[in-house]
Amino acid sequence: MTRSTPPKSQFHAINRRGKRLFDLVLALALALPALGACLAFAVLIRLVDRSSPLFRQKRVGRRGRPFFLYKLRTMRADSPNLPTHESSASHVTLLGRFLRRTKIDELPQLINVLRGDMSFVGPRPCLPSQIDLIHRREELGVSALRPGITGVSQIVGLDMSQPAILATNDATYLRPWSLRTDLAILSRTFLGGGAGDALFASELRRNRNNHDR
């Protein structure tokens, strides 16, 4: 007797459960070392920058539901609440530059993963004010995904300064979930794939140009 093929909707449910299980297992495995690193850098941020070490910001989650994203603070406390690509490099602290370059500032987002607000891999969560990006992601179906700490757009250096291009690239992740794909994206992120955002991409270009002179 041949087994019948499950409906496509069941495949989607299986994929979602598999991805969620992977997120939980990895987040729990990283929780203890991440906590140690966060505590150490929290003390440094407090001593060096004299500001609150934990940064909390409202972002748009799956199906448009808002949630609070957590990061280690990398910008001055008086910085405006803007997307990174619209911010000035002068707002980023010296310690913050290191934290962003090494992606250590992202470690508190393990809280978001454990709570179910985010996944390790998915579209980068935007601010509620980024209406064009939100609408384009809704049109392409990207809003059905949990936002990710990293994703297909981050590893190729796309940021939120071009919402249509970003959303279109995010949509390439809309396929049956694959553990191999997520591990490949995480590996590329860990190895420094992508410049991260326009602010630092432009800074890297300036540094290279100055070095070549």
N, C-alpha and C positions, 0 to 999 in steps of 0.2 A: 504493500500500500504506500502510495506516495503522499507525503505531507503537503497540505495546501500552503500556499505562500501567504503570510500575514498581510493584511491591508497596509497601505503606505502609511496611514496614520499611526499604526502600531510600531512601524519602524521608527517614526519620528519620536514616539514615546520612549522606545528602547534607547535611542540615541541620546535623548535628554537625560535619562537615568544614568547611562554610562558616563556621560560627560560630568554630571553632577557628582557621581561617585569618585571619579578621578580627581575633581577639584577638592573634595573633602579629604581624601586620603593624602594628597600632596600638601594641602594647607596644614593638616594636623602634623605631618612629618616635618614641616618647616617651622612650626609654631614656636618651639623652644629656642632654636638658634636665632630666629627672627626677633623674638622677645628680648634676648640678650643684646643683640645688635641695636635694637631700638632704644633700649634703656641707656646703653653707653652713649649713643649719639644724642639722645634727649638731654643728657647731662651736658654734653659739649655745646649743644644749641643754647641751653639756658645760660651757660657760663660765657660763651663767646658772643652770642647775638642778643643775650638778655631778653628773650621773648619766649612765648609758649612753644614748646617743642612740637606739639601735635597740631596739625592743620586739618580743619574740617570744612568741607565745602559741599553745598547742595549740587547734585548732578542729576541728569536724566537717566533713568534705568530702563529695564525691560518694559516694553509696551507703554513707555512714557511715564512710568511711575517714578517719582523723585526719591532720592535717597541721599544720605550724607557719605561722602567719600573721605577716607582718612589717609593722610600722608605725614611724613616728617616735614617740618617747616623748612623751606628753602628760600623764601622771600621775606623781606622786611615786613614787620607787622602792620605797617601803614600802607602797604601796597594795595592798589585798587583791585576790586574783584572782577578781573578780566580773564579771558582765555589766554593761555601762555603765549600764543603767537601775536597777541596784541599788547603784551606787557613789555616793559623796557628791561634790558639786561642789567641796568643799574639797580633794579629792585631785588635782584638775586644776591644773596650773601655769598661771601667767599666759601664758607663751609657748604652752603647750599649748592654751589657749582659742583663740588665734589660729590655730594649726595645724588645729584641728578645724573652726573656722568656715570656713576657706578650703579645707578638705579636703586640705591639703598633707601631713598626717600619713599619708594613704593611699598616697602615691607609692611607698614600698617594696613595696607589694603587686604592682607590676609584676613583681617576682621570682616571686611566686606564679603570676601569669598565664603567664609564660614557662615555668615548670616544669610547668604543666598542673594545678596545684592549684585554680586559680580562673579565672573568666572576668571580663570587664569588667562584664557584666550577668548577674545571677542572684540567687538568695536569699542574704541575708547569712549568712555562716557563724557558727554558734553554738558555745558551749562544750560539752564533753562532759557537763557537769553539768545542762544544760538538757533534761532527759529529756522533758518534756511536748511541747516544740517538736519535738524529734527524732522522737518517735512520730507526732505529727500530720503532719509533713512526709512521713514514710514512708507513712502511710495515703493521703495525697493524691497520692503519686508525685513530690513535690517533691525528694526525696532523689536522684532520678536526674539532677538538674541539677548542673552545677558551681556552687559558690558564686560570688557576684559581688561586685565592689567596690561596685557600686550595683545597684539593681533597682526593680521596680515598687512595692515596699513603702517603700523609702527615699524615693522622690520624693514620696510622699504623707504622709510624716512618721510612718509606723508603726514602732515599735521592738519589742523582744522582751518587753515587759512583759505582752503579751496574746498568748500563743503560738498559740491557736486562730485568732484573727482574723488574725494575721500569716501563719500557714501557709496559710489560705484565700486570702488576697490573693496570696501567693507563687505559688499554684497557677494564677493567671490568666496566668502567663507560660508555662504548659505548652501551647504551640501551636507549629506549624511556625516555625522560626527566620526572622526577618525583619531584614535589615540596617536597614531604615527604622525599625523599632521600637527596635532597640538604639541607633541614633543619636539618636532622639527622647529616650530615657531618659537617655543620656549628656548630651545638651544640657540637659535639665531639671535634672540633677544639677549641671552646671557653672554654671548660672544660679541655683543655690541652692534647688532644689526640695526641700521637706521640711525639717523642723527637725533631722533627724539622729537624735536619740534623746530619750528622756523627760527625761533630765537637763538637756539644753539647751533642750528645749521648755518645761519649767517655768521655767527661768531666763529665757528670752525673755519669757514671760508676766509674770513678776515685774517685769522691767525696764520692760515696757510699762505695767503698772499704776502703778509708781512714777513714770514719766514723765507719766502722765495726772493725777496728783494735784497 
